[in-house]
Amino acid sequence: MAERTALHDRLRSGTAILIYVALVKLAIHLATNGGYGYHRDELYYIACGDHLAWGYVDHPPLTPFLARLITATLGSSLAGLRLIPALAGALTVFVAGKTAKVLGGKLFAQVLTAFAVLVSGIYLFYGTLLTTNVFDQLLWAVGLYLFVSILKNDNGRVWIWFGVVVGIGLLNKHTMAFLGGSLFVGLILTDERRRLTSRWPWYAVGIAAVIFLPNVIWEITHGWPTIEFLERAELNRMPALSPGLFFMGQLFGLHPLLLPVWIVGLWHALFSKRDKRMRPIGWAFALLYVYFVLSRAKEYYLIPFYPPLLALGAIEVERLFRSRKLKWAPAAVIVLLIVGGALTAPISLPILSPERLIEYRRAVDPTMKNLRPGESEMLPPFQDMFGWEEMVQQVANVYHSLPEEMRAVAAVSGNNYGQSAAIDFFGAEYGLPKAISTHNNYWYWGPRDYTGEVMITVGVRHQALQSAFGSVALATTITHDYVVWYETNQPVFIWRDMKIPLDAAWPRMKLFY
């Protein structure tokens, strides 16, 4: 009887309930992650996983390694490929809830924090895809959980695990440096700077550096290609978001209903006299917010920082409800979040048909009237999940239309990594050889054994290469209603008789951006 009671208590504990919420998140992804198609970046990470290295031009090595591991064990179906991201997203929900517990939140605050992450749009979207971002969200959440534990419990040894998480995070995405750097500055700007007199935070720095070192060595031995990539990306970057638009990115990247929660959490971290130890969290967030606005960063870069702010805000909401004895309010808030999350889910999850999604966007998106002629009505986050196999089919038709002697020497090249990665992924089914490209890490993989005698290119403009070949013919033009604007109306050319051997010209054809 006692054992049964103990089991019953465990099943109703705060940890158990957080696990249930995390399992809801997992179930949502398992039910929906087969929708639409492979994302451009997923195909690229699979291609990078076929060329394992300690670094790549535009990202560190962890996600390609995971892509290789997943495809080797679970296969390359959408369901298999997206299982690990779904698990990472579910674990992020759990960690967020546990952060509220460390901060002193009771059951409602923990559950509210977990549900807040569960319904957040960007957390839902990236939990669907195998990209660096879903692991970035998880690793920031774990790192912030550990940092909060350090501030709250004065356990210096937790710094060791913090260093491990930051090091792994740097192997996943270099933006992890922003988390570590902002928290370090947050300590300096507050009374918590006293913690830096201990040896433990410096151990954490050393551990993170050792874990990250292989990627640094790769960068050094390859001439710092990521820095070159970032410099060129800066030249081609779209106009900076205004502070207002950046804020709107935060508002809708999470969920509009969560605005009062995280604003209250930020206020508490910065100004509350009840728990001054959280000041470094508030300062770190504020500094990152300003830096990302001034540096024209993408608005989703800041999203992984929100779990502790949501937790702090949830604790304040919990205190308010208890002081006012509003016993009905916690359930009402959770129901409101569930309903609000369901209403916004179609813009974050592939759950509607493309046609229905466009209708939904027309109904809720006032910016639709600003679309340029020919611009896709598909929601931008989903545009890179359409058209890849259809593109490969058309390229294959061109390839197989060539005489046998031309096919034997023909190279197939994409203008960007998405096109080439799609050809690599789908091409074998359609009888295509592996692709080449001069874009980002494909440039490092070289021209294979091709001479340039015959080349089929996708997306390359006529004027870009016409002087380098003896002849050129337009074979077809690829169009698609749902893809991003630079992937439709793409010419497919057949080039012949390259005037310079391809391997000799390759070093001058590098495109990093």
VEXDREN-2710 file (C-alpha; in Angstrom, 1 decimal):
% VEXDREN-2710
k/r/px/py/pz
1/MET/0.0/0.0/0.0
2/ALA/2.8/2.4/0.9
3/GLU/4.6/1.6/-2.3
4/ARG/1.4/2.3/-4.3
5/THR/1.0/5.6/-2.5
6/ALA/4.6/6.6/-3.2
7/LEU/4.2/5.8/-6.9
8/HIS/1.0/7.8/-7.0
9/ASP/2.8/10.7/-5.4
10/ARG/5.6/10.5/-7.9
11/LEU/3.2/10.4/-10.8
12/ARG/1.6/13.6/-9.5
13/SER/4.9/15.4/-8.6
14/GLY/6.0/18.6/-10.3
15/THR/8.7/16.7/-12.2
16/ALA/6.2/14.2/-13.5
17/ILE/3.9/17.0/-14.6
18/LEU/6.7/18.7/-16.5
19/ILE/7.5/15.4/-18.2
20/TYR/3.9/15.2/-19.3
21/VAL/4.0/18.7/-20.8
22/ALA/7.3/17.8/-22.5
23/LEU/5.7/14.6/-23.9
24/VAL/2.8/16.8/-25.3
25/LYS/5.5/18.8/-27.2
26/LEU/7.1/15.6/-28.4
27/ALA/3.7/14.2/-29.5
28/ILE/2.9/17.3/-31.4
29/HIS/6.1/17.0/-33.4
30/LEU/5.8/13.3/-34.0
31/ALA/2.3/13.9/-35.4
32/THR/3.3/16.8/-37.7
33/ASN/6.9/16.6/-38.6
34/GLY/6.2/14.7/-41.8
35/GLY/4.4/17.7/-43.2
36/TYR/5.6/19.6/-46.2
37/GLY/9.1/18.5/-47.2
38/TYR/12.8/18.6/-46.5
39/HIS/14.2/22.1/-45.5
40/ARG/17.1/23.5/-47.5
41/ASP/19.3/23.5/-44.3
42/GLU/18.4/19.9/-43.5
43/LEU/19.6/18.7/-46.9
44/TYR/22.8/20.8/-46.5
45/TYR/23.5/19.2/-43.0
46/ILE/23.0/15.8/-44.5
47/ALA/25.5/16.7/-47.2
48/CYS/27.9/18.0/-44.6
49/GLY/27.5/14.8/-42.6
50/ASP/28.8/13.0/-45.7
51/HIS/31.9/15.0/-45.4
52/LEU/32.6/14.9/-41.6
53/ALA/35.1/17.5/-40.4
54/TRP/35.8/19.6/-37.3
55/GLY/34.3/22.7/-39.0
56/TYR/32.5/24.1/-42.0
57/VAL/32.3/27.5/-43.6
58/ASP/29.0/28.5/-42.2
59/HIS/28.5/26.4/-39.0
60/PRO/30.5/24.2/-36.5
61/PRO/30.5/20.4/-36.7
62/LEU/27.9/19.2/-34.2
63/THR/24.7/19.2/-36.4
64/PRO/26.4/17.6/-39.4
65/PHE/27.7/14.9/-37.0
66/LEU/24.2/14.4/-35.7
67/ALA/22.8/14.3/-39.2
68/ARG/25.3/11.5/-40.1
69/LEU/24.4/9.6/-37.0
70/ILE/20.7/9.9/-37.6
71/THR/20.8/8.9/-41.2
72/ALA/23.0/5.9/-40.4
73/THR/20.7/4.7/-37.6
74/LEU/17.2/6.0/-38.3
75/GLY/17.4/6.6/-42.0
76/SER/16.7/9.7/-43.9
77/SER/12.9/9.8/-43.9
78/LEU/11.4/13.0/-42.6
79/ALA/10.1/11.1/-39.5
80/GLY/13.5/9.6/-38.8
81/LEU/15.5/12.8/-39.5
82/ARG/13.3/14.9/-37.3
83/LEU/13.0/12.6/-34.3
84/ILE/16.1/13.9/-32.5
85/PRO/15.0/17.6/-33.0
86/ALA/11.6/16.7/-31.6
87/LEU/13.3/15.2/-28.6
88/ALA/15.5/18.2/-28.2
89/GLY/12.4/20.5/-28.3
90/ALA/10.6/18.4/-25.7
91/LEU/13.7/18.5/-23.4
92/THR/13.8/22.3/-23.7
93/VAL/10.3/22.5/-22.4
94/PHE/11.2/20.3/-19.4
95/VAL/14.4/22.3/-18.7
96/ALA/12.4/25.6/-18.8
97/GLY/10.0/24.2/-16.2
98/LYS/12.9/23.1/-14.0
99/THR/14.4/26.5/-14.2
100/ALA/11.2/27.9/-12.6
101/LYS/11.6/25.4/-9.8
102/VAL/15.2/26.4/-9.1
103/LEU/14.1/30.0/-9.0
104/GLY/11.6/29.1/-6.2
105/GLY/8.5/28.6/-8.3
106/LYS/5.8/26.3/-7.1
107/LEU/3.9/23.9/-9.4
108/PHE/1.9/26.5/-11.3
109/ALA/4.9/28.6/-12.1
110/GLN/6.8/25.5/-13.3
111/VAL/3.9/24.4/-15.5
112/LEU/3.2/27.9/-16.8
113/THR/6.9/28.2/-17.8
114/ALA/6.8/24.9/-19.6
115/PHE/3.6/25.7/-21.4
116/ALA/5.0/29.1/-22.4
117/VAL/7.9/27.4/-24.2
118/LEU/5.5/24.8/-25.6
119/VAL/3.3/27.3/-27.4
120/SER/6.1/29.6/-28.5
121/GLY/6.2/29.8/-32.3
122/ILE/9.9/29.7/-32.9
123/TYR/10.3/26.8/-30.5
124/LEU/7.6/24.9/-32.3
125/PHE/9.1/25.7/-35.8
126/TYR/12.6/24.7/-35.0
127/GLY/11.5/21.6/-33.1
128/THR/10.3/20.4/-36.5
129/LEU/13.6/20.7/-38.3
130/LEU/17.1/19.2/-38.1
131/THR/19.1/22.4/-37.9
132/THR/21.5/24.0/-35.5
133/ASN/18.7/26.2/-34.0
134/VAL/16.8/23.5/-32.1
135/PHE/20.0/22.3/-30.4
136/ASP/21.0/26.0/-29.8
137/GLN/17.6/26.5/-28.0
138/LEU/18.2/23.4/-25.8
139/LEU/21.8/24.2/-24.9
140/TRP/21.0/27.8/-24.0
141/ALA/18.1/26.6/-21.9
142/VAL/20.4/24.1/-20.1
143/GLY/23.2/26.7/-19.7
144/LEU/20.8/29.3/-18.3
145/TYR/19.4/26.7/-15.9
146/LEU/22.9/25.9/-14.6
147/PHE/23.7/29.6/-14.3
148/VAL/20.5/30.3/-12.4
149/SER/21.4/27.3/-10.1
150/ILE/24.8/28.8/-9.5
151/LEU/23.4/32.2/-8.6
152/LYS/20.6/30.7/-6.4
153/ASN/22.5/27.9/-4.6
154/ASP/26.1/29.1/-4.5
155/ASN/27.4/25.7/-5.7
156/GLY/30.6/26.5/-7.4
157/ARG/31.0/23.0/-8.9
158/VAL/28.0/23.6/-11.2
159/TRP/30.4/25.9/-13.1
160/ILE/32.0/22.7/-14.5
161/TRP/28.8/21.6/-16.1
162/PHE/28.2/25.1/-17.4
163/GLY/31.6/25.0/-19.1
164/VAL/30.7/21.7/-20.7
165/VAL/27.4/23.0/-22.0
166/VAL/29.0/26.2/-23.4
167/GLY/31.7/24.1/-25.1
168/ILE/29.2/21.8/-26.7
169/GLY/27.1/24.8/-27.7
170/LEU/30.0/26.4/-29.4
171/LEU/30.5/23.2/-31.5
172/ASN/26.9/23.5/-32.5
173/LYS/26.6/27.3/-33.2
174/HIS/29.0/30.1/-32.6
175/THR/26.3/32.3/-31.2
176/MET/26.7/30.3/-27.9
177/ALA/29.6/32.8/-27.3
178/PHE/27.0/35.5/-26.9
179/LEU/25.4/33.6/-24.0
180/GLY/28.7/33.1/-22.2
181/GLY/29.9/36.6/-22.9
182/SER/26.7/38.3/-21.9
183/LEU/26.5/36.4/-18.6
184/PHE/30.1/37.2/-17.8
185/VAL/29.4/40.9/-18.4
186/GLY/26.3/40.6/-16.3
187/LEU/28.3/39.3/-13.4
188/ILE/30.8/42.2/-13.7
189/LEU/28.0/44.8/-13.7
190/THR/26.4/43.5/-10.5
191/ASP/27.4/42.5/-7.0
192/GLU/27.6/38.9/-8.2
193/ARG/31.1/39.8/-9.6
194/ARG/32.4/38.3/-6.4
195/ARG/31.9/34.9/-7.9
196/LEU/34.7/35.6/-10.4
197/THR/37.2/35.5/-7.5
198/SER/36.5/31.8/-7.2
199/ARG/38.5/29.3/-9.3
200/TRP/35.3/27.6/-10.6
201/PRO/34.2/30.0/-13.3
202/TRP/37.7/30.0/-14.7
203/TYR/37.6/26.2/-14.8
204/ALA/34.4/26.5/-16.8
205/VAL/36.2/28.9/-19.3
206/GLY/39.0/26.4/-19.7
207/ILE/36.7/23.4/-20.1
208/ALA/34.6/25.2/-22.8
209/ALA/37.8/26.3/-24.6
210/VAL/39.2/22.7/-24.7
211/ILE/35.9/21.3/-26.0
212/PHE/35.8/24.1/-28.6
213/LEU/39.5/23.8/-29.6
214/PRO/39.1/21.3/-32.5
215/ASN/36.8/23.7/-34.3
216/VAL/39.3/26.6/-33.7
217/ILE/42.1/24.5/-35.0
218/TRP/40.1/23.7/-38.1
219/GLU/39.4/27.4/-38.6
220/ILE/43.1/28.2/-38.3
221/THR/44.3/25.5/-40.7
222/HIS/41.7/26.6/-43.3
223/GLY/42.4/30.3/-43.0
224/TRP/39.4/31.4/-40.8
225/PRO/36.7/30.7/-43.5
226/THR/33.9/31.5/-41.1
227/ILE/35.2/35.0/-40.6
228/GLU/35.3/35.5/-44.3
229/PHE/31.8/34.1/-44.6
230/LEU/30.5/36.5/-42.0
231/GLU/32.2/39.5/-43.6
232/ARG/30.7/38.6/-47.0
233/ALA/27.3/37.9/-45.5
234/GLU/27.4/41.4/-43.9
235/LEU/27.8/42.9/-47.4
236/ASN/24.8/40.9/-48.7
237/ARG/22.6/41.3/-45.6
238/MET/19.2/42.8/-46.0
239/PRO/18.5/46.2/-44.4
240/ALA/18.6/46.3/-40.7
241/LEU/15.5/45.6/-38.7
242/SER/14.3/48.7/-36.9
243/PRO/14.1/48.5/-33.1
244/GLY/10.3/48.2/-33.5
245/LEU/10.5/45.3/-36.0
246/PHE/13.0/43.6/-33.8
247/PHE/10.6/43.8/-30.9
248/MET/7.8/42.5/-33.0
249/GLY/10.1/39.6/-33.8
250/GLN/10.3/38.9/-30.1
251/LEU/6.6/39.3/-29.6
252/PHE/5.5/36.9/-32.3
253/GLY/8.6/34.7/-32.2
254/LEU/7.4/33.6/-28.7
255/HIS/3.6/34.3/-28.5
256/PRO/1.8/37.6/-28.0
257/LEU/0.1/36.2/-24.9
258/LEU/3.5/35.7/-23.3
259/LEU/4.5/39.4/-23.5
260/PRO/3.3/40.3/-19.9
261/VAL/5.0/37.2/-18.5
262/TRP/8.5/37.8/-19.9
263/ILE/8.3/41.6/-19.4
264/VAL/7.5/41.1/-15.7
265/GLY/10.3/38.5/-15.6
266/LEU/12.8/41.0/-17.1
267/TRP/11.6/43.7/-14.7
268/HIS/12.1/41.3/-11.7
269/ALA/15.6/40.4/-12.9
270/LEU/16.6/44.0/-13.2
271/PHE/14.9/45.8/-10.4
272/SER/13.3/43.5/-7.8
273/LYS/14.7/43.8/-4.3
274/ARG/13.4/40.4/-3.4
275/ASP/16.1/38.5/-5.3
276/LYS/19.0/40.7/-6.4
277/ARG/21.0/37.6/-7.3
278/MET/19.2/37.5/-10.7
279/ARG/20.6/40.8/-11.8
280/PRO/23.2/39.2/-14.1
281/ILE/20.3/37.5/-16.0
282/GLY/18.6/40.8/-16.5
283/TRP/21.7/42.7/-17.6
284/ALA/22.8/39.9/-19.9
285/PHE/19.5/39.9/-21.7
286/ALA/19.3/43.7/-22.0
287/LEU/22.9/43.9/-23.3
288/LEU/22.2/41.1/-25.9
289/TYR/19.0/42.8/-26.9
290/VAL/20.7/46.1/-27.6
291/TYR/23.7/44.4/-29.3
292/PHE/21.5/42.3/-31.6
293/VAL/19.5/45.4/-32.6
294/LEU/22.6/47.5/-33.4
295/SER/24.4/44.6/-35.2
296/ARG/21.4/43.9/-37.4
297/ALA/21.1/40.3/-36.1
298/LYS/18.2/38.1/-37.0
299/GLU/15.5/38.5/-34.5
300/TYR/15.4/34.8/-33.5
301/TYR/19.0/35.0/-32.2
302/LEU/17.6/36.2/-28.8
303/ILE/14.8/33.7/-28.4
304/PRO/16.9/31.0/-26.6
305/PHE/17.4/33.5/-23.7
306/TYR/13.8/33.6/-22.7
307/PRO/13.2/30.6/-20.4
308/PRO/14.6/32.2/-17.2
309/LEU/12.6/35.4/-17.9
310/LEU/9.5/33.4/-18.5
311/ALA/10.2/31.5/-15.3
312/LEU/10.7/34.7/-13.3
313/GLY/7.5/36.1/-14.7
314/ALA/5.6/33.0/-14.1
315/ILE/6.7/33.1/-10.4
316/GLU/5.3/36.6/-10.1
317/VAL/2.0/35.6/-11.7
318/GLU/1.9/32.7/-9.2
319/ARG/2.4/35.0/-6.3
320/LEU/-0.2/37.4/-7.6
321/PHE/-2.8/34.6/-7.8
322/ARG/-2.0/33.4/-4.4
323/SER/-2.1/36.8/-2.8
324/ARG/-5.5/37.4/-4.4
325/LYS/-6.7/33.9/-3.6
326/LEU/-7.7/33.4/-7.3
327/LYS/-7.9/29.7/-7.2
328/TRP/-9.5/29.5/-10.7
329/ALA/-6.9/31.7/-12.4
330/PRO/-4.1/29.1/-12.9
331/ALA/-6.3/26.8/-14.8
332/ALA/-7.8/29.7/-16.8
333/VAL/-4.3/30.9/-17.8
334/ILE/-3.2/27.4/-19.0
335/VAL/-6.4/27.0/-21.0
336/LEU/-5.8/30.5/-22.5
337/LEU/-2.3/29.5/-23.5
338/ILE/-3.5/26.2/-25.1
339/VAL/-6.2/28.0/-27.1
340/GLY/-3.8/30.8/-28.1
341/GLY/-1.2/28.3/-29.1
342/ALA/-3.6/26.3/-31.2
343/LEU/-4.7/29.5/-33.1
344/THR/-1.1/30.3/-34.0
345/ALA/0.2/26.8/-34.5
346/PRO/-0.5/26.8/-38.3
347/ILE/2.2/29.5/-38.7
348/SER/4.8/27.4/-36.8
349/LEU/3.9/23.8/-37.7
350/PRO/3.3/22.0/-41.1
351/ILE/-0.2/21.1/-40.2
352/LEU/-2.3/22.7/-43.0
353/SER/-2.2/21.9/-46.7
354/PRO/-0.3/24.6/-48.6
355/GLU/-3.5/26.0/-50.0
356/ARG/-5.2/26.2/-46.6
357/LEU/-2.1/27.7/-45.1
358/ILE/-2.1/30.5/-47.7
359/GLU/-5.8/31.1/-47.0
360/TYR/-4.9/31.3/-43.3
361/ARG/-2.1/33.8/-44.0
362/ARG/-4.4/35.9/-46.0
363/ALA/-6.8/36.0/-43.1
364/VAL/-4.3/36.9/-40.4
365/ASP/-1.3/38.6/-42.1
366/PRO/-1.7/42.3/-42.9
367/THR/1.6/42.3/-44.8
368/MET/0.2/40.2/-47.6
369/LYS/-0.8/43.4/-49.4
370/ASN/2.9/44.3/-49.6
371/LEU/4.0/41.3/-51.6
372/ARG/5.9/42.0/-54.7
373/PRO/4.5/40.7/-58.0
374/GLY/5.4/37.0/-58.4
375/GLU/6.4/36.7/-54.7
376/SER/5.2/33.5/-53.1
377/GLU/2.1/33.7/-50.8
378/MET/3.5/30.8/-48.8
379/LEU/4.6/31.8/-45.2
380/PRO/8.4/32.6/-45.4
381/PRO/9.4/30.1/-42.7
382/PHE/8.0/27.3/-44.8
383/GLN/9.2/28.4/-48.3
384/ASP/12.4/26.5/-48.0
385/MET/10.5/23.2/-47.4
386/PHE/9.0/23.1/-50.9
387/GLY/10.2/22.4/-54.5
388/TRP/13.4/20.5/-54.0
389/GLU/12.5/17.1/-55.4
390/GLU/10.6/18.8/-58.3
391/MET/13.7/20.8/-59.1
392/VAL/15.8/17.6/-59.1
393/GLN/13.3/15.9/-61.4
394/GLN/13.6/18.7/-64.0
395/VAL/17.4/18.7/-63.7
396/ALA/17.4/14.9/-64.3
397/ASN/15.2/15.3/-67.4
398/VAL/17.9/17.7/-68.8
399/TYR/20.7/15.4/-67.8
400/HIS/19.1/12.4/-69.5
401/SER/18.3/14.3/-72.6
402/LEU/22.1/14.6/-73.3
403/PRO/23.8/12.1/-75.6
404/GLU/25.5/9.3/-73.7
405/GLU/29.0/10.6/-74.3
406/MET/28.1/14.0/-72.9
407/ARG/26.4/12.5/-69.8
408/ALA/29.6/10.6/-69.1
409/VAL/31.5/13.8/-68.5
410/ALA/28.7/16.1/-67.4
411/ALA/28.9/17.9/-64.1
412/VAL/25.7/19.1/-62.3
413/SER/26.1/22.2/-60.3
414/GLY/23.8/24.3/-58.1
415/ASN/24.2/28.0/-57.6
416/ASN/23.7/27.6/-53.9
417/TYR/24.1/24.9/-51.2
418/GLY/20.4/24.2/-51.1
419/GLN/20.2/23.3/-54.8
420/SER/23.3/21.2/-54.7
421/ALA/22.3/19.4/-51.5
422/ALA/18.9/18.6/-53.0
423/ILE/20.6/17.1/-56.0
424/ASP/22.9/15.1/-53.7
425/PHE/19.9/13.8/-51.7
426/PHE/17.4/13.1/-54.3
427/GLY/19.6/12.7/-57.3
428/ALA/20.5/9.0/-57.1
429/GLU/16.8/8.1/-57.4
430/TYR/16.8/10.0/-60.7
431/GLY/20.1/8.8/-62.0
432/LEU/22.0/12.0/-61.3
433/PRO/25.7/12.2/-60.3
434/LYS/26.7/14.0/-57.1
435/ALA/26.5/17.7/-57.4
436/ILE/29.2/20.4/-57.2
437/SER/28.9/24.0/-56.2
438/THR/31.1/26.9/-55.3
439/HIS/28.8/28.1/-52.5
440/ASN/30.0/27.9/-48.9
441/ASN/31.3/24.4/-47.9
442/TYR/30.6/22.9/-51.3
443/TRP/33.6/24.9/-52.5
444/TYR/35.9/23.0/-50.2
445/TRP/34.7/19.7/-51.6
446/GLY/35.9/20.8/-55.0
447/PRO/35.0/20.0/-58.6
448/ARG/35.4/16.2/-58.0
449/ASP/36.8/14.8/-61.3
450/TYR/34.9/17.1/-63.7
451/THR/36.8/19.0/-66.3
452/GLY/34.2/21.5/-67.3
453/GLU/33.7/19.9/-70.7
454/VAL/30.0/19.7/-70.1
455/MET/28.2/21.3/-67.2
456/ILE/24.5/21.6/-66.2
457/THR/23.9/24.5/-63.8
458/VAL/20.8/25.4/-61.8
459/GLY/20.2/29.1/-61.0
460/VAL/23.4/30.4/-62.6
461/ARG/22.7/33.5/-64.7
462/HIS/23.9/33.5/-68.3
463/GLN/26.1/36.6/-67.9
464/ALA/27.9/35.0/-65.0
465/LEU/29.7/32.3/-67.0
466/GLN/29.2/33.0/-70.7
467/SER/32.7/34.2/-71.2
468/ALA/34.2/31.1/-69.7
469/PHE/32.6/28.5/-72.1
470/GLY/32.5/27.9/-75.8
471/SER/28.7/27.4/-76.0
472/VAL/25.7/27.6/-73.8
473/ALA/22.0/26.6/-74.2
474/LEU/19.0/27.2/-72.0
475/ALA/17.5/23.8/-71.3
476/THR/14.5/24.7/-69.0
477/THR/13.4/27.2/-66.4
478/ILE/12.3/25.9/-63.0
479/THR/9.3/27.5/-61.3
480/HIS/7.3/26.8/-58.1
481/ASP/4.5/28.7/-56.5
482/TYR/5.5/28.1/-52.9
483/VAL/9.3/28.6/-52.8
484/VAL/11.3/31.6/-51.7
485/TRP/11.7/34.2/-54.5
486/TYR/15.2/33.3/-55.5
487/GLU/14.4/29.6/-56.0
488/THR/11.7/30.2/-58.7
489/ASN/12.2/31.1/-62.3
490/GLN/15.6/29.5/-62.1
491/PRO/17.3/28.8/-65.4
492/VAL/18.9/25.4/-66.2
493/PHE/21.8/25.9/-68.7
494/ILE/23.9/23.3/-70.5
495/TRP/27.5/24.7/-70.8
496/ARG/30.1/23.2/-73.1
497/ASP/33.8/23.5/-73.7
498/MET/35.1/25.4/-70.7
499/LYS/38.0/27.5/-71.8
500/ILE/40.0/26.9/-68.5
501/PRO/40.2/23.5/-66.8
502/LEU/37.6/23.5/-64.0
503/ASP/40.1/22.5/-61.4
504/ALA/42.3/25.5/-62.4
505/ALA/39.4/27.9/-62.3
506/TRP/38.0/26.6/-59.0
507/PRO/40.1/28.6/-56.5
508/ARG/38.7/31.8/-58.1
509/MET/35.1/30.7/-58.0
510/LYS/34.6/30.7/-54.2
511/LEU/31.2/32.1/-53.0
512/PHE/31.0/32.5/-49.2
513/TYR/27.8/34.3/-48.1
END
